[in-house]
Amino acid sequence: MVFNMPELIVCSRCGFIFYEGNDLLPPETVAKRYNYRCPRCLAVLKIKPLNMKIAPMRNRR
């Protein structure tokens, strides 16, 4: 049995949503997409130590 757990990756500084979806993406891939900077607050995205929050998405209604 395979469970599909949605993923949410946000900036730990301002809450900007980098990724929201059903496919699990590594933080490195998401950070590269944004040139290692948050487009909203311009925080530098670090992979180690991680300064992006990764959590399962909750059902949004």
TORKOL-4160 file (C-alpha; in steps of 0.2 Angstrom, whole numbers, padded with zeros to 4 digits, m for minus):
61
<pt num="1" X="0000" Y="0000" Z="0000"/>
<pt num="2" X="0007" Y="0017" Z="m0005"/>
<pt num="3" X="0002" Y="0033" Z="0005"/>
<pt num="4" X="0002" Y="0049" Z="m0004"/>
<pt num="5" X="0007" Y="0063" Z="0008"/>
<pt num="6" X="0007" Y="0080" Z="0001"/>
<pt num="7" X="0022" Y="0091" Z="0005"/>
<pt num="8" X="0023" Y="0110" Z="0009"/>
<pt num="9" X="0040" Y="0119" Z="0009"/>
<pt num="10" X="0040" Y="0137" Z="0016"/>
<pt num="11" X="0052" Y="0150" Z="0020"/>
<pt num="12" X="0056" Y="0150" Z="0039"/>
<pt num="13" X="0058" Y="0168" Z="0039"/>
<pt num="14" X="0043" Y="0175" Z="0030"/>
<pt num="15" X="0032" Y="0160" Z="0027"/>
<pt num="16" X="0033" Y="0161" Z="0007"/>
<pt num="17" X="0027" Y="0145" Z="0000"/>
<pt num="18" X="0040" Y="0138" Z="m0011"/>
<pt num="19" X="0032" Y="0121" Z="m0015"/>
<pt num="20" X="0015" Y="0114" Z="m0011"/>
<pt num="21" X="0011" Y="0097" Z="m0019"/>
<pt num="22" X="0009" Y="0078" Z="m0019"/>
<pt num="23" X="0026" Y="0074" Z="m0025"/>
<pt num="24" X="0040" Y="0074" Z="m0012"/>
<pt num="25" X="0054" Y="0086" Z="m0018"/>
<pt num="26" X="0071" Y="0087" Z="m0009"/>
<pt num="27" X="0075" Y="0104" Z="m0002"/>
<pt num="28" X="0090" Y="0106" Z="m0013"/>
<pt num="29" X="0079" Y="0105" Z="m0029"/>
<pt num="30" X="0067" Y="0119" Z="m0022"/>
<pt num="31" X="0081" Y="0130" Z="m0016"/>
<pt num="32" X="0090" Y="0129" Z="m0033"/>
<pt num="33" X="0073" Y="0134" Z="m0042"/>
<pt num="34" X="0074" Y="0150" Z="m0033"/>
<pt num="35" X="0093" Y="0153" Z="m0034"/>
<pt num="36" X="0095" Y="0150" Z="m0016"/>
<pt num="37" X="0085" Y="0166" Z="m0011"/>
<pt num="38" X="0067" Y="0169" Z="m0005"/>
<pt num="39" X="0058" Y="0180" Z="m0018"/>
<pt num="40" X="0048" Y="0189" Z="m0005"/>
<pt num="41" X="0061" Y="0193" Z="0009"/>
<pt num="42" X="0077" Y="0189" Z="0000"/>
<pt num="43" X="0083" Y="0177" Z="0014"/>
<pt num="44" X="0097" Y="0166" Z="0008"/>
<pt num="45" X="0091" Y="0148" Z="0008"/>
<pt num="46" X="0103" Y="0136" Z="0017"/>
<pt num="47" X="0101" Y="0118" Z="0015"/>
<pt num="48" X="0113" Y="0114" Z="0030"/>
<pt num="49" X="0107" Y="0119" Z="0042"/>
<pt num="50" X="0090" Y="0119" Z="0034"/>
<pt num="51" X="0081" Y="0136" Z="0035"/>
<pt num="52" X="0065" Y="0131" Z="0025"/>
<pt num="53" X="0051" Y="0122" Z="0034"/>
<pt num="54" X="0045" Y="0105" Z="0027"/>
<pt num="55" X="0029" Y="0098" Z="0033"/>
<pt num="56" X="0014" Y="0088" Z="0027"/>
<pt num="57" X="0000" Y="0098" Z="0020"/>
<pt num="58" X="m0016" Y="0098" Z="0029"/>
<pt num="59" X="m0033" Y="0097" Z="0020"/>
<pt num="60" X="m0037" Y="0115" Z="0015"/>
<pt num="61" X="m0055" Y="0120" Z="0013"/>
